[in-house]
Amino acid sequence: MERTLSTDVLANPVAAGPAWPQGASGASAGVDHLLRVLLCVFIATLVVEGPLRWAAALSGWPNLLYLRDAIPAGSVLVLLLRPFVLHRWLDLPILVAGSVLVLHALAGILLGLAPFQVAFGFKTFLYLLYGMAMWPLLQRRWPSVLRGAVVVCAVTLSGLAVCFAIGPMPWEGLEYDTAFGAVATTWRWWLEGGIERLPGFARSSFNAAMIAGISGLLAMAWLRRPWLRLALACLVFAGILATTSKGMLLAFPLAAAWLAYPSDGPGHARAGRWMVQGLCALGLALPATVLLLDVGAGVRPQEWPDLVHSAWERFSQVWPEAFELLPPGMAGVFGAGLGGIGTPQLFGFHPHRFNPGDSLAVFLLVDFGIAGIVYYALPALALRAVVAGSPPGVARVSVALLVIGYGYGHSISMLEETFFATALGLAIGAAFSALQGPRLRA
């Protein structure tokens, strides 16, 4: 019989289910608290990255913001090695995930990728490891996580409202030189017809849409009344509309509608699982169809409506050219190596072959080959166990996040968005909590 989800479970879901032990045994509570504070600092730099880059450029320290990457790198190292130093055991999920990345990095070097290109590719996936490693420290602070998401959502929507009402901010479009070449504090770009894509306080409209969508879902889980959750969903949708991020405009309403439904019965959970798995399958089927059937190659841009010109570009150009990055012959089965596609290419030997991927599935397939299919599908395939073994509030948010990931991932290489990668890492950490009970040790 279907049961109604209580507001207590949404506010404090950990109390309703089994918990993963918080931190390594015998670890200092002070260190755990410091790592949580550093996570908040890291997230804050992503939420207001535009003004921060502007201030750093004006102060004469344009590279200052890159120091924030020391937070995830140092945190993962501490959380991996601390239990070994104290009790001679290692966190197996983090160890395995890190080892897999190292193997793909070595493959990239052997395939001729530039060392810095491979290192940048490793950095892209570092945020995923960071979220996984931090989950045990956040699980029993779930109400605080939801309250923090409310703040993030409010700041992001306020930035979009300011840009919409007042116009371009001082930090929009300012270019300056850094250790990685000339960059802009905030990207300014427009749709066909001159419609500006608003970034708010974030680095770009894409980042603003991602932060608003994910934090909005968490904020919905914090609210007690269904009508308030629906009102917030409408407000977040309006903010995403200002960014003109079409993928999020399609994915967020699906995730929000599922999350707002006040039930955690088996039918509702099953619907969420089917939705995630269907979007996952579609994400693989679209590029496969384009590649095998040559869809879009003979279609002129003028034959597509203005709003879907970008879809034509993916079908006819971006995705086919992405698969051309794979090594010829059987070597292509193992992928192009870590950093073989996306932003890392700009720091390699052939930056002119840069390809954004514009698909989560394509991005993983080019980087990792056949293994990329497994990495892509694993969260969807494990969802049944996650829903069954996680506290209801955590499971519901995990499903909603995967709807965003697979839905928006049809048109964007999601893992290059730091906020999403970190949030997905937290969801994967929650999945390990549900699948393994006590932490796996090595």
C-alpha positions, -999 to +999 in steps of 0.1 A: +000+000+000+014+034-009+024+056+020+027+093+022+061+108+026+063+127+059+078+161+061+102+148+088+117+124+063+123+152+038+139+174+065+160+147+081+160+115+060+190+100+077+170+093+108+147+072+087+172+048+074+207+032+079+236+055+080+271+052+066+296+058+094+306+094+096+343+097+088+371+073+095+372+056+128+390+076+154+392+107+131+392+141+146+359+158+147+377+191+142+392+178+109+358+167+097+344+201+105+372+218+087+366+197+056+329+206+056+338+243+059+362+241+030+335+224+009+312+254+017+340+277+006+346+257-026+308+258-035+307+295-028+334+302-053+314+284-079+282+302-071+297+337-074+326+329-097+319+359-120+324+386-094+353+367-079+372+365-112+365+402-118+378+411-083+409+389-088+416+405-122+413+440-109+435+433-079+463+421-102+460+384-090+441+368-119+454+333-110+442+335-074+410+316-079+428+285-092+440+279-056+405+266-048+414+234-066+436+226-036+404+221-016+391+190-034+426+176-040+436+180-004+403+167+009+404+136-012+440+129-001+432+133+036+400+112+035+418+084+016+449+083+037+436+091+071+421+057+079+452+040+066+474+060+089+452+054+119+439+019+112+458+005+082+427+003+059+417+023+028+383+034+015+379+009-013+354+029-035+376+059-035+407+038-040+392+019-069+378+050-086+411+068-083+431+038-096+408+035-126+414+072-134+452+066-131+450+037-155+431+058-181+456+086-176+485+062-184+465+050-214+463+087-226+500+091-222+507+059-242+484+071-269+504+103-273+484+129-254+503+157-238+510+152-201+493+185-191+463+175-212+460+143-193+465+161-160+437+185-169+415+155-178+422+140-143+413+174-128+379+172-146+371+139-127+387+150-094+354+167-084+336+135-088+360+118-064+356+148-041+319+144-038+322+107-032+348+112-004+328+140+013+295+121+015+302+103+048+309+137+064+276+152+051+252+123+056+244+131+092+243+168+083+216+164+057+193+191+070+222+215+069+229+204+033+194+213+024+195+246+041+227+254+024+211+246-010+183+271-002+210+298+002+228+288-030+195+288-049+185+322-036+219+337-045+218+322-080+183+334-087+190+368-073+220+371-097+199+362-127+172+387-116+198+415-113+212+408-147+177+407-162+165+439-145+196+460-147+216+447-176+252+436-180+272+436-148+308+450-146+323+415-145+305+403-177+328+398-206+360+412-190+390+394-205+424+390-188+455+369-190+461+339-167+485+310-164+461+292-189+460+320-214+434+347-220+401+340-202+369+360-195+355+367-160+320+358-173+311+346-208+287+368-228+269+351-256+236+353-274+210+330-290+199+335-326+180+367-328+201+386-302+186+371-270+213+373-243+220+342-222+222+356-187+250+343-163+239+360-131+268+357-106+281+324-121+308+320-148+283+314-177+246+309-184+253+271-185+268+272-150+240+294-137+214+270-150+232+240-135+235+256-101+199+269-101+185+235-111+204+213-087+202+237-057+165+242-065+158+205-063+175+203-029+157+234-017+124+217-028+133+188-006+138+212+024+104+228+020+075+211+039+044+221+020+038+208-015+025+241-028+057+258-016+077+232-035+057+238-066+061+276-063+098+273-059+100+250-089+082+276-110+106+303-097+136+282-105+122+274-140+119+311-146+155+316-136+166+288-159+146+303-187+167+335-184+198+314-190+181+300-222+197+266-214+174+244-234+186+211-220+179+222-184+146+237-194+136+201-204+152+182-176+144+203-146+106+201-149+107+163-151+129+161-120+109+188-101+075+172-109+087+138-097+103+153-065+073+174-057+049+144-057+043+137-019+048+100-019+076+075-016+054+044-024+067+017-048+048+030-078+064+064-074+099+050-069+094+027-099+083+057-121+115+075-110+137+046-118+121+041-153+125+078-160+162+077-152+168+045-171+149+057-201+168+089-203+200+069-199+191+046-228+181+076-249+215+093-242+233+063-257+208+058-285+210+093-299+247+095-307+247+058-318+219+066-343+237+096-356+269+078-360+256+046-375+228+060-397+245+094-405+214+113-393+216+150-400+245+150-425+222+157-454+200+183-437+207+220-441+206+243-411+178+263-428+156+233-426+156+233-388+137+257-366+159+285-351+156+270-316+171+237-326+200+248-348+223+235-320+207+201-323+215+200-360+251+210-353+254+181-329+239+155-353+259+166-383+292+179-369+300+177-332+292+140-325+307+126-357+339+146-352+341+135-316+343+099-326+370+107-350+392+115-320+393+078-312+425+059-323+421+039-355+414+002-355+409-019-324+427+006-302+396+028-304+378+003-283+398+015-253+391+052-260+413+082-267+426+083-231+418+106-202+417+141-215+411+130-250+380+152-255+367+185-243+386+214-226+418+193-219+423+192-257+431+229-256+463+221-236+474+193-258+494+189-290+464+194-313+442+222-298+427+228-333+409+194-330+390+207-299+355+190-296+332+198-267+314+164-270+280+181-262+268+148-247+276+130-215+276+096-232+299+108-261+323+125-236+327+092-216+329+070-247+357+090-263+376+093-231+372+057-220+360+036-249+338+006-242+344+011-205+327+045-209+294+028-215+297+010-182+306+042-164+277+060-181+251+034-173+262+024-138+243+050-118+210+041-136+216+004-133+223+007-095+192+029-089+170+001-077+193-008-049+199+029-041+161+036-038+156+004-017+186+010+006+189+047+011+168+069+034+138+081+015+148+118+013+183+110+000+169+085-025+144+110-039+171+137-043+194+111-059+167+102-085+160+138-093+197+145-097+201+116-121+171+129-141+190+162-145+223+144-153+209+121-180+183+146-193+206+176-196+234+153-205+219+147-240+233+181-251+261+189-227+293+172-214+280+174-178+312+164-160+330+195-172+306+215-150+323+215-116+291+220-095+274+191-112+304+168-109+307+174-072+269+169-067+270+137-087+299+125-066+278+130-035+250+109-051+275+082-060+287+083-024+252+079-012+248+049-036+278+032-020+262+038+014+231+020+003+248-008-015+275-017+010+261-008+045+294-006+064+322+009+044+343-014+022+379-017+033+411-027+015 
